């Protein structure tokens, strides 16, 4: 029996940066950003607020929605590419703010696939009886690692968090029904933050050369993303004997509306049944799927019993897809 999402919540920093605002920062236009990506605005963190603060707010909302107290959480997994510190983990910074017991908490580094990787791990922990309730979170403070002089990247990303309480499914046709995940590190260089780890520690020149920011070969990433998301989505549908027509809502990772449309076309899905938040949040990496799920629930687009498909692609490269009963 698979594990199900019992409650979902998100944290959205109040400060909004519109495409028009970006026109004053780099040589870009609202028209270019909207037509090439589907993004209209993104939210960015205020100074003094950390990724772990977003984790805390989203997790508190998810626990309230699930009717689960902090004492009942057995494990917390935080998918993030923008941790508060390299060590300790963002999860450890958030643990006391949440009042969790002395349970295992850790960060999961799978970039945009962090939430789906985390859900897969939670499912395994619950199925094997090692945990009953797992907090699975995607949280990002990407505005802190952007090169605000590089129009190729700074217009794409935003900040936010989404959290799910994952617990036991209520029957065989409930919760996680099929999954596919993978990675291909041979193309890791195409999307990375080169400095700040141990390979390239901080020096005056790494800072001057802006090596502590997102570097991306956008075009190549785009092609890999379409192929991997479509392949993973196809795999989970065929594993379970469902077809694209059975899917009530497709909630993909949101990097570029053109990637999503291409995936929808190739997998035989429909845009009418695809839930988009890219316009309001930009690419929020690991947070984008759980933030979208939280909004879909509050807008009434997602109800108990719906069949949901999610697919992701991100730095690594990593990818994942999941078919789950809400
Ligand atoms: O989260 C998972 C990982 N990330 C992704 O999946 C992102 C994947 N990549 C993409 O979404 C797209 O490749 C981008 C949105 C990053 C770029 O779109 P594109 O259609 O691939 O554009 P391009 O990189 O081929 O650039 C086309 C033109 C270039 O000008 P020239 O060389 O043709 O004169 C760029 O310099 O657009 C220019 N350009 C811009 N113009 C205005 C690039 N960024 C901007 C900008 N404003 N912000």
Boltz pocket constraint, residues with backbone or C-beta under 6 A from the ligand:
constraints:
  - pocket:
      binder: B
      contacts: [[A, 27], [A, 28], [A, 29], [A, 32], [A, 33], [A, 36], [A, 37], [A, 112], [A, 151], [A, 152], [A, 153], [A, 155], [A, 191], [A, 217], [A, 218], [A, 219], [A, 220], [A, 221], [A, 222], [A, 225], [A, 254], [A, 255], [A, 256], [A, 259], [A, 283], [A, 285], [A, 313], [A, 314], [A, 315]]
      max_distance: 6.0
